[in-house]
């Protein structure tokens, strides 16, 4: 059963390039309500823990380095069928393959520097949201 919440992170590349406001505008224009949000710098430990599922993959070290290279904006979003709707809004991981008008099509530079993260399942949305936010930090 689809839930009404998902998790997102505006990644260091998009924050550094000044796209945070435009991305948040796109999210709101897409019909999402932001129910929790924070601007933070991930430590190597936190990034490593968040991406632990990829620890044995060859890109893990580069991913952790990238995600600690600057601040991120983490948020919990609400909308009917949130995970699927948000994945559509952000577009394909490869911005060259992302549909026109999607967040990655507009703001990402490469597969690695793809501007934004969106949870890929309801289960992961809950896990990822709980990683960044306690029950007291969200509605």
C-alpha angles and dihedrals in degrees: 000000000000118000130213098237135072138170129237140177125199099218129230094260094057093043091050091048092054097248099125096100095044092048092049089050090052090050093051092043087053089064099258124140115215106225097173133010139170138177110219145152113236118226119223089253094051094046090047091051093046092051096037090122087070096045094116094045118102093238096054097100093047090047092053091046091050095047091051094046094093144343124304134201113230120194144171112220131197130209136123109285087004102178096051094040092050094047087055092049095051097044132208120340089243105066090207087064097039116112117257113272096023119127094250092046090055103037112018124095102192145348088273097043095042098151100230146037124216126184113253098211141019089250093053091045089059094044093046094044090050090050091062104027135044120215088259094059097059139052 
